[in-house]
Amino acid sequence: MTAIARVDTAAFARNVERLVARAAPSEVMLAVKADAYGHGMLDLAPVALAAGASSLAVLEIPAALALRSAGIPNRLFAWLHGADSDFASAIEADIDLGVSSGRELQAITAAAAQLGRPARVHLKIDTGLRRNGALPEDWPALVTAAASAAAAGRVVIEGIWSHLADASVEDDLAAIGVFETAVAQAAALGVVPPLRHLAASSAGWREPRARYDVVRFGIAAYGVSPFDDLSAAEMGLEAVMTLSTTVAPDSAPDRQCWIAAGYADGVPLAARGASVLIDGRRCAVDRVEVDRTLVTIADPVDEGSPVIVFGDPTTGAPTAGVTRDANCTNVGGFAGFSGATPACYFTYIPFDNLVEHEDRYHVFAQANVDLTEKTKFHVEAYWAKTDLPRMRFSPAFPPIQGPNGRREL
């Protein structure tokens, strides 16, 4: 048996309902990025909307287009763009686009002009996370440019938004201050969009001041707590995914056995010391390989015995969650085991290089002139310029992905 990831759509719906009630009267924009954290975007998107979410957020335009093609009529928000992003298709499909810079705004307005219809945009201010967004010193220029584009019929400014770092309560309060200053500056420039959104799962749960008009709940909807001091169960959230397998026939040392799931199936390489559930008994993980994991057992187990890698904690199973690695989801990871060695794991999207392509120009000149037999004139000049003609994806921003086991609904 290979690893199987089973998704409980009813539990997911109950989680979304819980989060919608928590955020009220703010609306909920449910994050289904990275294939809904590996749970199946197209399967869970309609469940989220039926449970009360008013809109959906993804990372990139192709995912939003897939949702629109699947018949999702609600607001769809995509905010991670590259040089080759298909803004024209996004505009035609009424996808809301995050805008972090003047260059992005220019590319979007160019596509809008070509189509003869406006783009729906949300302007992003960087409040300290440094995950794109206009820096405070660049914010007035971006807002002014967007206002001009709106006056020309190229864009409709739907929102102002940002990400919180969730590093500490103090840091979040400081970031809220930066955000509110940016909103006030935009208003002074004549830009007062209908939506303001800042909070994700962490601040959306704990910080009412950060909820504004929309809360972008993500990992919490999948039954994973964003906190290191509050479990999902204590939040009233249920486990959505169960990763299961069986005891493998491979021979193993005494008091150990192999299970048929490895890091290719979503078992973190750093899971040593965590535990899995075999025949209802907790067994410690010793070593993780590509397609199998060595587990220490107290009593003999039979080949084919059921194994729960993680799942519903009410059954005694290990949970997918965050313990000591409290910042896992903040940096784009998916928290794995909540045992003795919690792990944060993710996969990279394709990239064109380890660093961005740069064009560098250098000019050096020098001159020597003999003015007299005893006097010489020497002068040197140096000029340099560096251009970044395009930005693509590098390992600096790895989108999150959940377990890679076969998914069942």
N, C-alpha and C positions, 0 to 999 in steps of 0.2 A: 504494500500500500504506500502510495506517495502522500505527502502532506496535503491536507484539505483544510481550507479556510472557509468556515461556515459563517454567514452573515445573518444575524437576526434582525430582519427589517422591522418587526414589531417593537423590539427594544430600541432601535434607532428612532422610530417615530415617537416613542415615549420620551426619549432624551430630548428630542427637538421640542416637543410640547413643554417639557420642563424648562428649557432655556428660553422659549418664547414667553412663558409666564414670568420668568425671572427678569427679563429685559423690559417688559411692558412698562410704560406705553411706547417705548422705542420699538422699531421694527427689527427683525432678525434677517440678516443676510448670511445664509449658511454656506460655509466654505466647502466646496467639493473638489478642491485642487488635488493634483497628483492622483487622479482616478479615485477621488473621495478617500484619500489616505489609504489607497489600496483596497478599499471596500467595494468599489464598483460605482463609478459616477453616474452612468446612465440608469443603473438600477435604483440608486438611492435618491437621485434628484427629485423625482416626482413624489417620493415618500416624504422628503423634507418639506416640500411645498404643501402637501396635504396636511402635514402636522403643524403648519402655521408659519413657516418661514415665508417671507414675502419676495425674496430674491436670492440669487446664488452667485458665489464668487469663485473664480478659477484663477490660475496664474496666467495662462497664455491664450491668445485668440483662438487657436485651433480647438481647444477644449470647449470654449464658449460656442463656437460654430457647431460642434458636435451636439451640444445640448439643444441649440436652436433647431438643428436638423431633426432631432428626436421629438420635436413638437413642444418644447418648453416655451411658453409664451411670456414668462415673467422677466423681470429685469435681470440681465446677466452682466457681470462685472469682470473684466480682465485687465490686469495692470502690469504684467511683466513683459516688456517688449524688447525686441532686438532690431538690428538694421534691416532684416528681411521680413519684419512683421507685416501681415496682410491687412493693413488698416482699411482698405477699400471694402474687402469682404465683411469686416467687422461693422463698418458703417451701414452697409446694405442690410445686414442682419440685425440692426438696432442693438448692437453690443455696446455697453458703456465701457469707456476706456480710461484707465488711470493715466495721468500725465505728470511726469516728474521733472521735465526740463523743457526749455525753449526749443531744443532740437526735436524732441518728441512732438511738441505742439505743431511745429512747422511741418513735420511729416504727415501728421494727421490732417491738418488743414489743407495740405496739398491734395491728399486723397479725397477730401470732402469737396474741394473745388472741382476736381475732375469728375466726380459723380453728380455734382449739382445738388447735394443734400448735406445738411449739417451732421457733424459727429457729436455724440453725447459723451462729455468728458467730466472727469473728476480730477481736480487739481490737488497734487500731493505736496504737503510741506514736510520736510524732514524734522521730526521733533526730538531726534537724538539717537535713533536706532542705526542710522546710516545704511538703511536698506532702501536706497534710492529716495527720490523726493527732492524738491528744491530746498537748498539751504536757506535759512532765514534771511541772509543778505541778498539772495537771488529771488526771493519770493515776490516782492513788489513787481519786478520786471516780468515774471511769469504771469502774474495776475493781470497786469496791464496788457500784455500780448494776448492773453485769452479773452479779455474784454473786447479788444479790437476785433479779434476773430469772431466773437459772438455778434458784434455790431454789423459785421460783414456777412453774417449768415453762414459762417463756416462751422461754428460749433454751438452747442447748447451746453452751458455749464450746469451740470446736474449736482455736483457736490464738491466739497473740500474734505480731504481725508488724510490720514497718516497711520503709521504703525507705532505702538508703544514698545519699548524695550523690555518692559516687565522685569527690570533688574531689581527694583526695590520700590517700596511705597513712595519714598522720597523722590526717586528718579521719575516715577510715573506722574507724580504731582507737578514736578518741574516740566515734564513733557506736555501735560495738559495746559500749563501756562503758556508754553510756546505755541501750542495749537490755537488757543483762544486769542492770542495776540495775532496770529496769522489770519484767523477768521475776521477779527476786527479790522486789520489792514485791508483785507479784501473788500469788506463792506465800505470802507472809506474810499475805495477805488471804484465803487459802484457794483461790486460783484457779491450778491447775496443768494447763493444757490439754495435749493430746497433741502439738500441733504448734507449733514455733517457726520462723519463716522471715523472713530478712532480706536475703540475698544475691540479686542478679540476675546478669546475664551477667559483669560485671566481677569482683565479689568472689567469685562462684561459681567462677570460673576460678582466681583468684590467692590467695584468702584462705580457707584451710580453716577457720579459726576462725569464719567468718561463715556457714558452711553449715548448721549446726544440723540440724534434722530434714528440711527441704525447701529446695531451691534453685529460685528462679523464673527459669529461663533464658528469655531472649527473643531479642534481636537476633542473638546468636551462632548460634542454631539455623538462621537463614536465611543463614548464610555471611558475616556481617558482623562484623568484629572490633570490640569495644567499646574497644579501646586505640589510642593513637596511636604506640606503640612496638612493636607486635606485630601482624603481619598475620593475616588469617584462615587463609591457607595455612600459616603457621608454627604456628598452633594446630591444624592438621590438619582444618580445616573447608573445605567446598566451597561454591562459589557455587551458590545455589538458583535465582535468577531471571536470565534473560537478556532484556534489552530490545533488540529488533531492529527495523529498518525498512529502507528503501531510499533510494537517491538520487532526489530528486524531479525532475520535468521543468521546474520553474521556472527561468527564466533567472537567471544569477548573474554577478557580475563575474569577470574573468579570475583564474585560479588559485583559484577558490572554487566551491562548489556548495551547493545546498540539500539537506538530508535531510528526509524526511517524518515528523518528530517534533519536537514543541515542548514548551513548559512544560505544556500541557494533557495531555501524554502522560507526564509525569514527568521531563522534562529540566529541571534546575534553571536558573532565570534567571541565577544567579551562575556558570554553568558556563564562562564565557569563559576560555580558557587551558587548559581540560581537553581531552581528546581522545576521539575515537570511532574505531572501526575500520572502514575502507572497503576492501573487497577485500583484507583482510589487512594494510593499511597504516594506521598511526596518523596521524590528521589533526586539527588543532587546531580547537576551537570558537571562532568569532568572535562570533556573536550568536544569541540564542535568542528566537523569537517564539512565538505561541500554538500554531501547528500545524506549524512548520518551524524548522530551525536552519541557520544559515549556517556552513559549514566551509571552512577553508583547505586546499587540496590542492596537492601538488607536481607531479602529473601528471594529465592529463584522466581523468575517470571517466565511465562510461556511465550513462544514465538507467536506474534499476531495479537498479543494483548493490547488493549486500547491505551493510547497515550494522549493526554491533553498537554500541549506545550503552553498555551495560555487560553484563558476563557473566562467564564463566569465565576467570580470569587465566592458566590453563595454556594457553589458546589465543591468548594475546596481547591479549585484550580488556581494556578498562578495567574496573575493579571498582567495585561499590557498597561503599563502606567509609568509614572515618574516618581522616583524616590529621591536619591541623592542628586540625580542629574536634572535639576529643576529647570534648566534653561534649554532642554533638548528641543522642544517645539519652537522656541524662539529663534533658533539658528537654522531651522528648516529640517529638523530631524523627526523621526518617529520613535517614541519611547518603547523599548521592548520589555524585558523582564523587570519585575519589581521585587526580585529576590535580593540576595546578598550583593550581586553585581549587576545593577541596572545598566542598560546600554542605550545608546542613541545611535540609530543607523539610518542611512539614506542612500539613494543612488544618484549618480550624476547624469545630467542630460548631455547630449553631444556638445562638444566645444571645438573651436577652431584652433586654439592654442592655449598654452598655460597662461599667457599674458595677452593683452589686446595688441593688435597690429598698430604700429606707430610709424609715422613718416617724420624723420628727423633731418633737419637742414642745418648745416654748419658752413660758415664762410670765415676764412682767416686771411688776413692780408698784413703785410709788413713792408716798410719802405726804409731805405737807408740813403741819405744824401750827404755828400761831403761839402760842407759849407765853406770851410777853409782847410788849410793843411792841418790845423790843430782842432778844428771843430767839426763834429759829425752830428747829423740829425737822424734819429731812429724813431719810428712810430709803428705801432702794432694795433690792429683792430680785429675784433672777433664778434660774430653775430650768430645766434643759434635760435632755432624755432622747432617745436615739436607739435605735430598735428595727430589727432586721433580720428581718422576719417570715418571709422565705423566701429560700432560696439557689437560684439556677439557674446555668446555665453562662454564662461570659463568656469573652472571648479570653484570659483569664489562664491557662487550661489547655487547650492544643490537643492533642487526641489525634493520634497519628501515623498517617500513611497512606502507603503505598508508591506506586509508579508507577500511573498511571491507564490504561495501555494495555490492550488486550484480552488476557485471560489464557488461556493454553492449558496443559493438563496432559499 
